[in-house]
Amino acid sequence: MGAVYYKLEYYERALEGKERLMGKAHPSTFDTVMNTAVIYEAQKDYGKAEELYERVLEGYEAQFGKDHKDTKICAKNFRNLSQDER
């Protein structure tokens, strides 16, 4: 479990840098947001994971559309999160 916490710290630092340098709506920033959501989900912090998945899904849909592969992957992760919470 220690590795999961280490990765969370790494992704949060990367996210801060990407938001500052590339902006909050850059596709690479969204990729990092999604990876951070995966880590929160692994830690069973479903509320934070949900918040991040929603952000990514909205961003991907706005930039790429609903049929883009990245959008579909995010939507699948989000659906699976809802199942994990049960």
Buried (B, 14 or more C-beta within 10 A) or exposed (E): EEEEEEBBEEBBEBBEEBBEEEEEEBEEBBBBBBBBBBBBBBBEBBEBBBEBBEBBBBBBBEBBEEEEEBBEEBBEBBEEBEEEEE
